[in-house]
């Protein structure tokens, strides 16, 4: 890639919020897919149903991201009226899928609260998960605060998915810490897991519902 092309991309990244969101979403898509793969392998290796269920959730969340990115790319070259209809339909579909996907969180939360098959883990997985969760929360919070300045509905949707992804990463961190600390898992740990999981889940549901209700007010591209 030439220096001029690189400078052009950097300039576009700084000035174009939609392009910046797409680049970030592609990076997040890759990270979520890798995280899902990690949990899938852990679920198989340790016969841990929690890791298996969170793997399925992350794969479905990655599917919503991929759906948005593919449809966003398909708008190029289409007549304006057709592009607007496609964008509105795709964003509404993604918002509805994100709302329905909340049900897939019930299984891993129930398994975590019941502490079924705790797996003893070392500090390295806990530190790695903590770093992932911190990165996700920081990045998603900054992007979500900018959603009202988004150029189009796709950008708003990608940032909402990113925020939900970050909140689920906190659940993952909590479960990892429980597995690191748990020798038997007392009632105090169970109560704490139940309360924090309920708060996070309620926040995710609230974000998803608000996102669905705003589907008719998103600014469209072009």
C-alpha positions in Angstrom: 0.0 0.0 0.0 1.4 3.4 -1.0 2.0 6.2 1.5 -0.7 8.3 -0.2 -3.2 5.5 0.1 -2.4 5.0 3.7 -2.7 8.7 4.4 -6.1 8.7 2.7 -7.3 5.8 4.8 -6.1 7.5 8.0 -7.8 10.8 7.0 -11.0 9.0 6.3 -10.8 7.0 9.6 -10.5 10.3 11.5 -13.2 12.2 9.6 -15.8 9.5 8.8 -17.6 8.1 11.8 -19.3 5.4 9.7 -16.0 4.2 8.3 -14.5 4.2 11.7 -17.4 2.2 13.1 -17.0 -0.4 10.3 -13.3 -0.8 10.9 -13.9 -1.2 14.6 -16.7 -3.6 14.0 -14.6 -5.8 11.8 -11.9 -5.9 14.5 -14.5 -6.7 17.2 -16.0 -9.4 14.9 -12.6 -11.1 14.7 -12.0 -10.7 18.5 -15.5 -12.1 19.3 -15.0 -15.0 17.0 -11.7 -15.8 18.6 -13.2 -15.5 22.1 -16.1 -17.8 21.0 -13.5 -20.3 19.7 -11.6 -20.1 23.0 -14.8 -20.8 25.0 -15.8 -23.6 22.7 -12.4 -25.3 23.1 -12.5 -24.8 26.9 -16.1 -26.3 27.0 -15.0 -29.4 25.2 -11.7 -29.8 27.0 -13.2 -29.4 30.5 -16.7 -30.6 29.7 -17.9 -27.2 31.0 -21.4 -26.4 29.8 -21.0 -22.7 30.7 -18.2 -22.2 28.3 -20.2 -24.1 25.6 -23.3 -21.9 26.1 -21.3 -18.6 26.0 -19.5 -19.8 22.9 -22.9 -20.2 21.2 -24.0 -16.7 22.4 -20.8 -15.1 21.0 -21.2 -16.9 17.7 -24.7 -15.6 17.3 -23.6 -12.1 18.3 -20.8 -12.3 15.7 -23.5 -13.3 13.2 -25.4 -10.1 13.8 -22.3 -8.0 13.3 -21.5 -9.9 10.2 -25.0 -9.4 8.9 -24.8 -5.7 9.4 -21.4 -5.4 7.8 -22.4 -7.4 4.7 -25.6 -5.5 4.2 -23.8 -2.2 4.7 -21.4 -3.1 2.0 -24.2 -4.1 -0.4 -25.5 -0.5 -0.4 -22.7 0.7 -2.5 -23.9 1.5 -6.1 -27.6 1.0 -5.3 -30.2 3.7 -6.1 -30.8 5.9 -3.2 -34.4 4.9 -2.6 -33.5 1.1 -2.7 -30.5 1.6 -0.5 -32.6 3.4 2.1 -35.2 0.6 2.1 -32.5 -2.1 2.4 -30.7 -0.2 5.2 -33.9 0.3 7.2 -34.9 -3.4 6.8 -31.4 -4.7 7.7 -31.1 -2.5 10.8 -34.6 -3.4 12.0 -33.7 -7.1 11.5 -30.5 -6.7 13.5 -32.3 -4.9 16.3 -34.9 -7.6 16.5 -32.3 -10.3 16.5 -30.4 -8.6 19.3 -33.5 -8.4 21.3 -34.3 -12.1 20.8 -30.7 -13.1 21.5 -31.1 -12.0 25.1 -32.8 -15.4 25.7 -29.6 -17.1 24.8 -28.0 -15.5 27.9 -30.4 -17.2 30.3 -28.6 -20.6 30.1 -25.0 -19.4 30.9 -26.3 -17.1 33.7 -28.3 -19.9 35.2 -25.2 -22.2 35.0 -23.0 -19.6 36.6 -25.4 -18.8 39.5 -25.9 -22.5 40.2 -22.1 -23.0 39.9 -22.5 -26.2 37.9 -19.2 -28.0 37.2 -16.8 -25.3 38.4 -13.4 -25.6 36.6 -10.3 -24.7 38.5 -8.4 -22.2 36.4 -5.1 -20.4 36.9 -4.4 -16.6 37.0 -3.4 -16.3 33.4 -6.9 -17.0 31.9 -8.3 -14.6 34.6 -5.9 -11.8 33.7 -6.5 -12.3 29.9 -10.3 -12.3 30.4 -10.0 -9.2 32.6 -7.9 -7.4 29.9 -10.4 -8.4 27.3 -13.4 -7.2 29.3 -11.7 -3.9 30.2 -10.8 -3.2 26.6 -14.3 -4.1 25.4 -16.0 -1.9 28.0 -13.8 1.1 27.4 -14.1 1.0 23.6 -17.8 0.2 23.6 -18.6 3.0 26.0 -16.8 5.6 24.0 -18.4 4.5 20.7 -21.9 4.2 22.2 -21.8 7.7 23.6 -21.2 8.9 20.0 -24.2 6.9 18.6 -26.4 10.1 18.3 -23.8 11.6 16.0 -23.8 8.5 13.8 -24.1 9.0 10.1 -26.6 6.1 9.7 -28.5 3.3 11.3 -25.8 0.8 10.6 -23.3 2.7 12.7 -25.8 3.0 15.6 -26.5 -0.7 15.4 -22.8 -1.7 15.4 -22.1 0.4 18.4 -25.1 -1.0 20.3 -23.9 -4.6 19.5 -20.5 -3.5 20.7 -21.9 -2.3 24.1 -23.8 -5.6 24.6 -20.7 -7.5 23.7 -18.8 -5.6 26.4 -21.4 -6.2 29.0 -21.4 -9.9 28.3 -17.6 -9.9 28.6 -18.1 -8.7 32.2 -20.3 -11.8 32.9 -17.5 -13.9 31.4 -14.9 -12.2 33.7 -17.1 -12.8 36.7 -17.4 -16.5 35.8 -13.7 -16.8 35.3 -13.0 -15.2 38.7 -15.5 -17.6 40.3 -13.7 -20.6 38.8 -10.3 -19.3 39.9 -11.5 -18.7 43.5 -14.0 -21.5 43.9 -13.0 -24.4 46.0 -16.6 -25.2 46.9 -18.6 -22.1 46.3 -20.4 -20.9 49.3 -23.8 -19.2 49.6 -22.2 -15.7 49.7 -20.5 -16.3 46.3 -23.8 -17.7 44.9 -25.7 -14.6 46.1 -23.1 -12.2 44.6 -23.1 -14.0 41.3 -26.9 -13.9 41.2 -27.1 -10.2 42.0 -24.4 -9.0 39.6 -25.7 -11.2 36.8 -29.2 -9.9 37.3 -28.0 -6.3 37.1 -26.0 -6.9 33.9 -28.7 -8.9 32.3 -31.3 -6.2 33.0 -28.9 -3.6 31.5 -28.5 -5.7 28.4 -32.3 -6.2 28.0 -32.9 -2.4 28.6 -30.3 -1.5 25.9 -31.9 -4.0 23.4 -35.4 -2.8 24.0 -34.4 0.9 23.7 -32.5 0.0 20.5 -35.6 -1.7 19.1 -37.9 1.2 19.9 -35.5 3.6 18.2 -35.5 1.7 14.9 -37.8 4.2 13.1 -35.8 7.2 14.1 -32.3 6.2 13.0 -30.8 8.6 10.4 -30.2 6.7 7.1 -27.2 6.8 4.9 -27.1 9.2 2.0 
